[in-house]
Amino acid sequence: SVMEKSSLVIHSGSANIISGALLKGVPSIMIPLVDGERLYNAKSVVKNGCGFIISESNFFAEGFLKEKIRELLCTNTSSKIKEIGDKIRIDTRTGEYLSRV
């Protein structure tokens, strides 16, 4: 799959993409364009140290996205993501797990 070949995924905060990224150990940059479930999902990922939320306006700000990508790829993020991904494999209720961590 594409996720297996990825170093990073940029997405809207969809629960399916978050689950796939965590299971494959891939950090996320999320741009939830509307409040609600996707924003909640994205905040759970950030709370657990597995990604960042950026606003749509910051997405196009010069250097901002590049810096966030560098932060995710140069920190100890991947081990944290793999740790959570391993637990998700045991507890299939992904949304509940993220909110409990």
N, C-alpha and C positions, 0 to 999 in steps of 0.2 A: 504494500500500500504506500501511498504518498507519505503518510505520517511516519512510517518506518525510515524513510530517507530524509526526513526533515530535521533541522537543528532547532527550528523555532516555527511557531505557527501564529499568524495574525488573523483574528476572527472576531465575531460579534458577541461572543459569550454564550454561544449555544451549548447546552448541556451535552449533546452528542460529541461535539468537537472537543470540549473540555475533557470528557471521559476518555476519548481516544488519545488525546495528548498526554494525559496522566498515565494511562496504561502503557504508552510507548516511551515515557520519560522525556517528553518534549515540552519546553517552556512555552508560555502563551503571552502574547500581547493582545489585549482585548479592547475593542472599540464598541461598547454597547450603545447603539444609537437611540435606544428608547429605554426608559426606566422600566422596572418590573423584573421579570424572571432573569433575563440576561444580565442585568446589572447586579442582581443578587448573586448569580452564578460567578460573575467576574470578581465581585468582592470576596467571595469565598476562596477563590484561587489566590488572590493577592494576600489575603489573611494567612494562608498557608505557605506563603513564600514561593509560589510556583509561577508567578507572572506579574504583569503590570496592566493597569487600565490607563488608557490615554483617551483624551477627548478627540472628537473629530477635528477640531481646530488645531490641536497640537500635533496631529498626524502629519500635517503639512508644514509645520514650523521647521525652519532650517536647523538641521542637526539634532532635533529632539528625538525623533524615532531612532536615528543611528545610535544615540547615546543609550537609549533604553535597550536596544538590541545588544549593545556591547555589555551593559550591566548584566543582562540575563545570561549571556554566553560566557562571561568571565567570572561569574560567581559560583558558589557551590549549589546552585539551583538544581542541577540535574540529579544530585543524590537525594535531595528532598522530594523531588517529583517521583523518582523511582520508589522511594519509601512509601509514599502515598499510593502510587500505582499498585504496589504489591498488596497493600491493604484493601484496595478496591477489588482486586481479584478475589479476595476472600469475602468481602461484604459487597454484594452486587447492587445495593441500594445507594448508588453513587451520590445522589443529591443529599441524602441524609448523612452520609459519611463526611462530606465536605463541611457541612454545618456543625458537626460534632468535634472536628479536629481543633 
